[in-house]
Amino acid sequence: MAIEIDSVVEGKITGLTRYGAFVALDSGAVGMVHISEVSYRFINDISEHLQVGQTVRVKVLKMDETGRYSLSIKKAQASPAPAPRRTQTVPSHAPVNDETAQSMSFEDKLKAFMRSSDSRISDLRHNTDRKTGGRKGRR
């Protein structure tokens, strides 16, 4: 039975490496799940998430010219829901990040940028003067 691309099938893990897991599919074919395709979260050690002999559901991503399959465990699962965004007022001294910037008006963004820019320039000048000795005439 041929395995179709984008289909979800079950398989058994036959081996683990530091870069992925080898999976024997029901049809007798063998594929590999790259470590980046195991979970939506960062994985440092694949053996903390998978074990040899474990049965997993995988999505077939592609097949190369030699007949090897690229598989994904995370794409066979439902994607995690994004965290809900909070809208709140931003204090004038708080740094602006992407999340708070979306709830601000253009004028507020410009004011925050100017405050941040002035602060950075002041710090740069202070650090530069200290390194050069402050006054240029002293030697």
N, C-alpha and C positions, 0 to 999 in steps of 0.2 A: 504494500500500500504506500503510495507516494505521499509525502508530507507537503502540504501547501504553505506558501509564504503567508504570514499574518494569521495563521491558525494557532489556537491554543491547545496544547497537548500535555500529557503527563509523561514524566520520565523519572529515572532513578539516577542519583548522583553516583558516579563510578570513581571519581578522583577529584582531588582538590590541589590547586597550585596557588602560589601567592598572587597570581593575576586572574584567576577564575576557577570555574568548576566544570568538569566534563560530565555530560548527562547522556545516558543511554535512553533513547526514546522507545516507545512501544513498538514501532515498526522495525526495530533493529538498528536504526541509524544512530550515529553518535554526533552530538553537538557540544558547543562550549558556551557557557554563560560567562561573559567578562565580568570582573569584579564591579565595574561601574553599572552593570545591569542587574545586580542582585537586589538593591534597595534604593529608595529615593534619598536615603540618608547616606552620609559618608561612611565607608567601611574601611577600616585599617587592616583587619585580619579576617579573612573570609571564613576561617574555621570557627569563628564565634557565631556565625549565622547559619552555616550549612555543615552537614556531616555526610560522610560516605554512607550510601545505602538509603538515604532519605529520599522520599518521593516528593517531587515538586511539580507544579504547573508552570509551564514555560510558553512563551510566545515565540514563534519562529520568525526571526527578523529577515534572514537571507540565507542563501546557500551559495558557496563559492564553486569554482570550476572543478574542484577535486571531490565535491560531494559532502563537504563538511558544512554543518549548520551553525549559524550564529543565533543564539537564543537569549531571551530576556525573562527574568523572573518578575521584575518590577512592572513591566508592561503587561504582564498577564493578570496583574492585580488592578484594582481600581486606583486611580491616582489619589493621593491624599488631598483633602480639602485645604485650600489656602487659609491661612490664619485671618480672622476678621480684622479689618482695619479700624482703628480708633481715631475719631476726630476730636481734637481738643485745641484749646487756645495755647499758644506758645509764648512763654515769658520772653521778655525782650533780651534777656541775657543768655537764653538757651541757644546752643548751636542748632543749626537747621540741617536736618537730614532728609532723605527722600520721602519718608512717611509723613513728616510734618509739613514739608513743602507743598504737598498736594492739597492741603486744606487751607493754605495761606493765599491771600490776594497778591497781585503783582507788586503793589507798593510795599507790602509787608516783606516780601521776598527780597526786594531791592534794599530796604532798610537793613535787613538781617545781613545781606551780603556786604553792604558798606561797613557795618560794625565789625564783621569778621575780617574784612580786608584791612581796615584801619588797625585792628589789633595785631594782625599778622605783620603788617609793615612796621609797626612800632616795635614789635619783638625782634624783627630782623635788624632794624637800625640799632637797637640796644645791643644785640649780640655782635654786630659788626663793629660798633664803636669800641666795645670791650676788647675785641681781638686785635684791633689796630692801635690800641693804646689811648683812645679817646681823642686827645688833642694832637693835631698834626705837627705843631711847632716843637714839641718836647722831644729831645734826643740827647 
